[in-house]
Structure formats: structure tokens, C-alpha cells
């Protein structure tokens, strides 16, 4: 992890590749939070194959509201914070393992 990192950037600055991972996590987690509504809409759609647009309006709107609620800059910032915490944890582990390797005689 340390070798991959651009050492001229502070740890809290994310690379475009890291931003992409954060966005993917954001989308995945927002849909996960709305999983029950997605399941309800899916059941409605399966039961009303030919008239989904009229029969499943309420479940669809509830699902969209839920997903929309989590697709905000605030939740994106939460995902960034989680990513940065994980990044710091991995870096600390790597530093500690290097220290342990240096301290143990061959």
C-alpha cells in the first residue's frame, strides 16, 4: 500500500482510482440500505409482468425515494471517510509489520 501511494499527496487526498472505488461502494451501500424495498418491487414486477408500470407505481416510488435519500453528498463523504480510515489502518499494519521485521534478528 505504501509503495502504491503518491507520497507527495496527503493521505486524505484520494486518487481517481480510489474515488472510483468510493463511488462504487457508495452505490452498493445505498442499494443495500434499500434492499427490502427493491425486493418488494421485484416481487410486484414478477407478479405483474405486462402492467408493471401501472401496478407497481407505489413500490417503485418508494424504492426511488430510498435510493435518492442515500445518493447525497453527505453519504458520499461518509463513504470517503470509511475508505480513508481503512487506508490508514492498512498503512499502520504495513508500518508495524515492517518495524517487526526490522526488530527481529535474522
Beta strands, then each sheet from edge to edge (+ up, - down):
end
